[in-house]
Amino acid sequence: MLSYQHGYHAGNLADLHKHAALAVLLAALTAKDRPLSYLESHAGRGLYDLAAPEALKTGEAAEGVEAALARVALPDDHPWVRAVRATRAAQGPTAYPGSPAIAQALLRPGDRLHLMELHPREHAALRRTMRGAGVQIHRRDGYEGLPALLPPTPRRGIAVIDPSYEIKDEYARAAGLVLDVHRKWPEGTLLLWYPLLEAGLHRDPLNILDAAGLPGLWREEVRFAGSRLRLLGSGLVCVNLPYGAEAALKATSAALFGAI
């Protein structure tokens, strides 16, 4: 389960979907002055170079984030655009922020980040990338580590669950992690990403979440028609959706992917 490296897929359509949504959620949460905790169970390396051999080998970013930026799908003041531009101003024109770097770009000095990554090479890269006050990096399994850190200080905040889905039961494990995290941190906003594959392995675990009576539950799936990706599309589930975020999420996905 340590074979997956996101550098081959950084900036693809799935990244575009989840990162744009994450940016919207962070903008909604930071609208209030109270400090936040940001936690991520499978953080990856945090920052990617879309001109690196891995990214160029697949070319997935060209139909994802690069196409969206080129056609100005989102306005300049959209939080995802702001995060990408801030990253490129600091790291160069081919840099792309993963979710930890998007969070760091949009959060404030008093906020705290807890990032978990088990893969040794990705963890080492994450430590080089994600520096600064308020950032804690953990080399541990996110399924164990995320619940162990709850409730965080500050108690207000968001947890992102984005595993690699390398094995068939990972959909069930990810859904179970959502329930476990919510039980230990009922006020936290939770964001789960999952891939849509031909086998439909997401259906039963996601039906369990739908039936669990979770507060502020929001779910969205987008399809990648005509894409080179093996994925049919991308799905997101949010628990405790921040007030006012649903309209912004809907507008964002409509601008990026058309009618859903």
C-alpha positions as CSV (number, residue, x, y, z in Angstrom):
1,M,0.0,0.0,0.0
2,L,3.0,2.3,-0.2
3,S,3.4,2.1,-4.0
4,Y,1.2,5.1,-4.9
5,Q,2.9,8.3,-5.8
6,H,0.7,11.2,-6.7
7,G,3.3,13.0,-8.8
8,Y,2.2,11.1,-11.8
9,H,-1.4,12.4,-11.4
10,A,-0.9,15.8,-9.9
11,G,-3.1,18.5,-11.4
12,N,-5.5,16.1,-13.1
13,L,-9.3,16.5,-13.3
14,A,-9.8,14.7,-9.9
15,D,-7.3,17.2,-8.3
16,L,-9.2,20.0,-9.9
17,H,-12.5,18.9,-8.5
18,K,-11.3,18.2,-4.9
19,H,-8.9,21.1,-4.6
20,A,-11.3,23.7,-5.9
21,A,-13.9,22.4,-3.5
22,L,-11.4,22.4,-0.6
23,A,-10.5,26.0,-1.4
24,V,-14.2,27.0,-1.2
25,L,-14.6,25.3,2.2
26,L,-11.5,26.9,3.5
27,A,-12.7,30.3,2.4
28,A,-16.0,29.7,4.1
29,L,-14.4,28.6,7.4
30,T,-11.9,31.5,7.5
31,A,-14.7,34.0,7.0
32,K,-14.9,34.1,10.8
33,D,-12.0,35.3,12.9
34,R,-11.8,32.2,15.2
35,P,-8.7,30.0,14.6
36,L,-8.9,26.7,12.8
37,S,-7.3,23.2,12.8
38,Y,-6.6,21.6,9.4
39,L,-5.9,17.9,9.5
40,E,-5.2,15.5,6.6
41,S,-4.9,11.7,6.7
42,H,-3.0,11.1,3.5
43,A,-1.2,14.3,2.7
44,G,1.2,13.3,-0.1
45,R,4.2,15.6,-0.7
46,G,2.2,18.8,-0.6
47,L,3.8,20.5,-3.6
48,Y,4.2,19.2,-7.2
49,D,6.2,20.2,-10.3
50,L,4.0,19.8,-13.4
51,A,7.2,19.9,-15.5
52,A,8.7,16.9,-13.6
53,P,9.2,13.6,-15.6
54,E,6.4,11.9,-13.6
55,A,3.8,14.5,-14.5
56,L,4.9,14.8,-18.1
57,K,4.8,11.0,-18.5
58,T,1.0,11.0,-18.0
59,G,0.2,14.5,-19.2
60,E,-2.9,14.5,-16.9
61,A,-2.4,18.0,-15.7
62,A,-2.8,19.4,-19.2
63,E,-6.5,18.4,-19.3
64,G,-7.0,19.3,-15.7
65,V,-5.7,22.4,-13.9
66,E,-3.8,23.8,-16.8
67,A,-6.8,23.7,-19.1
68,A,-9.0,25.3,-16.4
69,L,-6.5,28.1,-15.8
70,A,-6.0,28.7,-19.6
71,R,-9.7,29.1,-20.3
72,V,-10.2,31.2,-17.1
73,A,-12.9,28.8,-15.8
74,L,-12.8,30.5,-12.4
75,P,-12.5,34.2,-11.6
76,D,-9.2,35.7,-10.3
77,D,-10.7,36.1,-6.8
78,H,-11.7,32.4,-6.5
79,P,-9.8,30.9,-3.5
80,W,-8.4,28.0,-5.6
81,V,-7.0,30.4,-8.2
82,R,-5.5,32.6,-5.5
83,A,-3.8,29.6,-3.9
84,V,-2.4,28.4,-7.2
85,R,-1.1,31.8,-8.1
86,A,0.4,32.4,-4.7
87,T,2.2,29.0,-5.0
88,R,3.5,29.8,-8.5
89,A,4.7,33.2,-7.4
90,A,6.8,31.6,-4.7
91,Q,7.8,28.3,-6.4
92,G,7.8,28.9,-10.1
93,P,5.3,28.7,-13.1
94,T,5.0,24.9,-13.2
95,A,4.4,24.4,-9.4
96,Y,1.1,23.0,-8.3
97,P,-0.1,22.9,-4.7
98,G,-1.5,19.7,-3.3
99,S,-4.2,20.1,-0.6
100,P,-1.7,20.8,2.2
101,A,-0.2,23.7,0.3
102,I,-3.6,25.0,-0.7
103,A,-4.5,25.0,3.0
104,Q,-1.3,26.7,3.9
105,A,-1.9,29.4,1.3
106,L,-5.5,30.1,2.5
107,L,-5.2,29.7,6.3
108,R,-4.0,32.4,8.7
109,P,-1.1,32.7,11.1
110,G,-3.1,31.5,14.1
111,D,-4.4,28.3,12.4
112,R,-2.8,24.9,12.8
113,L,-2.0,22.1,10.3
114,H,-1.6,18.4,11.1
115,L,-0.4,16.4,8.1
116,M,0.0,12.6,8.0
117,E,1.9,10.7,5.3
118,L,3.2,7.1,5.6
119,H,5.2,6.7,2.3
120,P,8.8,7.4,3.2
121,R,9.7,9.4,0.1
122,E,6.5,11.4,0.1
123,H,6.9,12.1,3.8
124,A,10.4,13.4,3.3
125,A,9.2,15.6,0.5
126,L,6.3,16.8,2.6
127,R,8.7,17.8,5.4
128,R,10.8,19.9,2.9
129,T,7.7,21.5,1.5
130,M,5.5,22.3,4.4
131,R,7.5,24.4,6.8
132,G,6.5,27.2,9.0
133,A,4.8,27.9,12.4
134,G,1.7,25.9,13.1
135,V,2.6,23.0,10.8
136,Q,3.1,19.5,12.3
137,I,4.0,16.6,10.1
138,H,3.5,13.0,11.2
139,R,4.8,9.9,9.6
140,R,2.0,7.6,10.4
141,D,-1.0,5.7,8.9
142,G,-3.8,8.2,8.5
143,Y,-6.4,5.6,9.5
144,E,-4.8,5.4,12.9
145,G,-3.3,8.9,13.2
146,L,-6.3,11.1,12.3
147,P,-8.6,9.7,15.1
148,A,-5.6,9.8,17.5
149,L,-5.3,13.6,17.1
150,L,-8.9,14.3,17.9
151,P,-10.3,16.6,19.1
152,P,-7.7,19.1,17.9
153,T,-6.7,22.4,19.3
154,P,-8.3,24.7,18.1
155,R,-11.4,22.6,18.1
156,R,-12.9,24.4,15.1
157,G,-11.7,23.1,11.7
158,I,-11.6,20.6,8.9
159,A,-10.2,17.2,8.2
160,V,-9.5,15.9,4.7
161,I,-9.6,12.2,3.9
162,D,-8.0,11.4,0.6
163,P,-6.4,7.9,0.5
164,S,-5.0,6.3,-2.7
165,Y,-7.7,3.6,-3.0
166,E,-5.1,1.0,-4.0
167,I,-7.0,-1.9,-2.6
168,K,-10.7,-2.8,-2.9
169,D,-11.6,-2.4,0.8
170,E,-10.3,1.2,0.9
171,Y,-13.7,2.6,0.1
172,A,-15.1,0.9,3.2
173,R,-12.1,1.9,5.4
174,A,-12.4,5.6,4.2
175,A,-16.2,5.7,5.0
176,G,-15.5,4.1,8.4
177,L,-12.9,6.7,9.1
178,V,-15.4,9.5,8.4
179,L,-17.8,7.9,11.0
180,D,-15.0,7.5,13.5
181,V,-13.7,11.0,13.1
182,H,-17.2,12.5,13.3
183,R,-17.8,10.5,16.5
184,K,-14.7,11.9,18.1
185,W,-15.0,15.4,16.7
186,P,-18.7,16.1,16.0
187,E,-18.2,19.8,15.3
188,G,-15.5,19.3,12.7
189,T,-16.0,19.7,9.0
190,L,-15.0,16.6,7.1
191,L,-14.2,16.2,3.4
192,L,-13.8,12.8,1.8
193,W,-12.7,12.3,-1.8
194,Y,-13.3,9.1,-3.7
195,P,-12.8,8.0,-7.3
196,L,-15.6,6.7,-9.6
197,L,-14.5,3.5,-11.2
198,E,-16.2,1.1,-13.6
199,A,-16.5,-1.5,-10.8
200,G,-18.7,0.9,-8.7
201,L,-16.9,0.0,-5.4
202,H,-17.9,3.3,-3.9
203,R,-21.6,2.6,-3.8
204,D,-22.1,0.5,-0.7
205,P,-19.8,2.4,1.6
206,L,-21.2,5.8,0.5
207,N,-24.7,4.5,1.0
208,I,-23.8,3.8,4.6
209,L,-22.7,7.4,5.0
210,D,-25.9,8.6,3.3
211,A,-27.9,6.6,5.8
212,A,-25.9,7.5,8.9
213,G,-27.8,10.7,9.6
214,L,-24.6,12.9,9.6
215,P,-25.2,16.6,10.0
216,G,-24.8,19.0,7.2
217,L,-24.1,16.2,4.7
218,W,-23.3,17.2,1.1
219,R,-22.3,14.9,-1.7
220,E,-21.3,15.6,-5.3
221,E,-20.1,13.5,-8.2
222,V,-18.7,14.8,-11.5
223,R,-18.0,12.7,-14.6
224,F,-15.0,13.1,-16.9
225,A,-16.4,12.6,-20.3
226,G,-13.7,12.2,-23.0
227,S,-10.9,12.1,-20.5
228,R,-7.7,10.1,-20.8
229,L,-8.0,9.1,-17.1
230,R,-8.9,5.6,-16.0
231,L,-11.4,7.3,-13.6
232,L,-14.9,7.7,-14.7
233,G,-15.2,10.7,-12.4
234,S,-14.6,12.1,-9.0
235,G,-16.8,12.2,-5.8
236,L,-16.8,14.3,-2.7
237,V,-18.6,14.0,0.6
238,C,-18.7,16.8,3.2
239,V,-20.0,16.5,6.8
240,N,-20.9,19.7,8.6
241,L,-20.9,21.8,5.4
242,P,-20.1,25.4,6.4
243,Y,-23.0,27.8,6.2
244,G,-23.3,29.4,2.7
245,A,-20.7,27.1,1.1
246,E,-23.2,24.9,-1.0
247,A,-23.9,27.7,-3.5
248,A,-20.3,28.4,-4.0
249,L,-19.4,24.7,-4.4
250,K,-22.2,24.3,-7.0
251,A,-21.1,27.4,-9.0
252,T,-17.5,26.2,-8.9
253,S,-18.2,22.7,-10.2
254,A,-20.6,24.1,-12.8
255,A,-17.8,26.4,-14.1
256,L,-15.2,23.6,-14.2
257,F,-17.3,20.6,-15.3
258,G,-20.6,22.0,-16.7
259,A,-24.0,20.7,-15.5
260,I,-23.7,18.0,-12.9
